[in-house]
Each structure stands twice: as C-alpha cells, then as structure tokens.
Amino acid sequence: MDLKKIIREYYIATYRVDEAYSRYSKTLGLSESELCLIYALYPNYELSQKEICKDWQIPKSTLNTTLKKYEKEGLISMSYLPNNKKEMKVSLTDNGILYAKKFIDEIQVKELEAMKKVMEKYGTSFIDAANLYADILSQGFKIGNK
C-alpha cells in the first residue's frame, strides 16, 4: 500500500469536489465565497461571523467584503450578538431567501443524488474517515481547529 499515492488521490478527489462548486458558482456570476455564504445561511440559518469563517473556511476579510455587499443589496441582515458588541450574527432576509432559492435548491438536488449513490456503497464511514484524517493532520501540524 503506497500511502503517498493514496494521499495524492484523496486530495485530487477533494479538489474535484471543490472545483465542481467553483465552476457552478461562476455560472451563477458568483464568487466561491459568495456561494458558500449563501449556502451556509440558506434557508433560515443564523450564524456568527466567527462560525462562518471557521466552519465554511471563508477568510475574515473576504467574508466582511461579501457581507457588506449583500447587506447593501438587501440579501442579508446583521445584528450584534446579545452581550457581545464585537460579534455579529448574520441571516438571509426574505429577499435573500428568494434569491438563494433560485440556485441552492438545484444544488441540493444534485448533492442529494450524488450522496444517495455514495451512501449506498459506503454509508457514512467516508465522512467519519475524512473528519478523522482532518483532526489527525491538524494535530500533526499543531494548528488545531479554527
């Protein structure tokens, strides 16, 4: 078993998933971070900026630029978290939900089709394995989870 080859194949597979979303975002006229933010909030999620950066791997400066743009366009609302005037929570407005619905529902149909096929063959073990790999790798690099 050649572990270096397996690692390479794993990264190629994960990059292919990222590339699928990247290409699709371009067909919508969106950046990857814009699509990611809308996806994260759709349909009724309310997340802090910190959660979005951590969970969705959007750099803070990129997120702030996107948030300003979408707030100006009336697609998101932002308000301070209770007892914390440094951190804001973000959610889609009604207009934001309508905007997102135009493409997120289609993305989710495609994701469900793909996941159903993967689940038939592997169950959830592939997710558990990917998370374990990420945790061990982060520990090895001594970077922890953001």
C-alpha positions as a printed Julia matrix, in Angstrom:
146×3 Matrix{Float64}:
   0.0    0.0     0.0
   1.56   3.26   -1.17
   0.3    5.89    1.33
   1.73   8.78   -0.65
  -0.28   7.7    -3.68
  -3.43   7.31   -1.55
  -2.94  10.82   -0.06
  -2.5   12.26   -3.54
  -5.65  10.53   -4.8
  -7.58  11.76   -1.75
  -6.54  15.37   -2.42
  -7.38  15.11   -6.09
 -10.84  13.82   -5.16
 -11.47  16.62   -2.64
 -10.21  19.25   -5.07
 -12.56  17.86   -7.72
 -15.48  18.43   -5.34
 -14.3   21.99   -4.68
 -13.85  22.54   -8.41
 -17.43  21.42   -9.11
 -18.75  24.1    -6.74
 -16.29  26.65   -8.07
 -17.34  26.13  -11.66
 -21.01  26.2   -10.75
 -20.58  29.44   -8.79
 -19.07  31.03  -11.9
 -22.09  30.02  -13.99
 -24.18  31.96  -11.47
 -21.93  35.01  -11.62
 -20.86  34.47   -8.0
 -17.51  34.02   -6.34
 -16.94  30.82   -4.42
 -17.16  32.7    -1.12
 -20.45  34.31   -2.13
 -21.98  30.95   -2.99
 -20.55  29.46    0.2
 -22.02  32.21    2.38
 -25.47  31.94    0.82
 -25.35  28.16    1.1
 -24.34  28.4     4.77
 -27.27  30.68    5.62
 -29.97  29.09    3.45
 -32.82  28.85    4.2
 -33.06  30.05    7.81
 -29.7   29.71    9.49
 -28.39  32.48   11.7
 -24.64  32.27   12.14
 -21.99  34.46   13.68
 -19.2   35.78   11.51
 -16.79  33.64   13.52
 -18.83  30.48   12.82
 -18.95  31.24    9.11
 -15.19  31.75    8.94
 -14.45  28.61   10.95
 -17.0   26.19    9.54
 -17.02  27.35    5.94
 -13.34  28.35    5.64
 -14.02  31.84    4.32
 -11.21  34.27    5.2
 -12.38  37.05    7.51
 -11.53  39.87    5.08
 -13.3   38.1     2.21
 -16.32  37.45    4.4
 -16.5   41.08    5.51
 -16.4   42.29    1.9
 -19.15  39.85    0.9
 -21.28  40.73    3.93
 -21.1   44.45    3.13
 -22.07  43.79   -0.48
 -25.02  41.56    0.44
 -26.21  43.83    3.22
 -26.23  46.76    0.77
 -28.2   44.61   -1.72
 -30.71  43.69    1.0
 -29.91  39.97    0.87
 -28.68  39.59    4.45
 -29.29  41.2     7.8
 -26.69  41.61   10.51
 -27.11  42.34   14.19
 -24.92  42.17   17.26
 -24.98  39.05   19.36
 -26.53  39.55   22.79
 -23.89  40.61   25.33
 -21.21  40.88   22.63
 -20.81  44.12   20.69
 -17.82  42.74   18.78
 -19.51  39.79   17.1
 -22.44  39.94   14.7
 -24.94  37.32   13.65
 -25.86  37.03   10.0
 -29.0   35.71    8.32
 -30.71  35.91    4.97
 -33.52  38.41    4.57
 -36.75  37.38    2.84
 -35.25  38.76   -0.39
 -32.07  36.81    0.31
 -34.03  33.59    0.71
 -35.84  34.2    -2.59
 -32.53  34.97   -4.3
 -30.85  31.88   -2.86
 -33.78  29.62   -3.71
 -33.12  30.22   -7.41
 -29.97  28.08   -7.26
 -29.49  26.47   -3.83
 -32.46  24.14   -4.3
 -30.91  22.9    -7.56
 -27.54  22.41   -5.89
 -29.15  20.42   -3.09
 -30.98  18.16   -5.56
 -27.66  17.36   -7.25
 -25.96  16.85   -3.87
 -28.73  14.5    -2.72
 -28.48  12.47   -5.93
 -24.71  12.13   -5.52
 -24.86  11.42   -1.78
 -27.51   8.76   -2.21
 -25.21   6.86   -4.57
 -22.23   7.26   -2.23
 -24.27   6.2     0.81
 -25.46   3.05   -0.95
 -21.85   2.0    -1.37
 -20.07   3.43    1.71
 -22.62   4.58    4.31
 -21.37   7.44    6.47
 -17.96   5.87    7.05
 -16.34   8.08    4.41
 -17.38  11.21    6.37
 -16.06   9.77    9.63
 -12.77   8.89    7.92
 -12.4   12.36    6.36
 -13.05  14.06    9.7
 -10.58  11.78   11.49
  -7.95  12.48    8.84
  -8.51  16.26    9.2
  -8.26  16.07   13.0
  -5.06  14.0    12.97
  -3.48  16.17   10.29
  -4.34  19.37   12.22
  -2.81  17.87   15.36
   0.28  16.88   13.38
   0.68  20.43   12.11
  -0.14  21.68   15.61
  -2.71  24.09   14.2
  -5.84  22.7    15.82
  -9.29  23.51   14.54
 -10.03  27.16   13.8
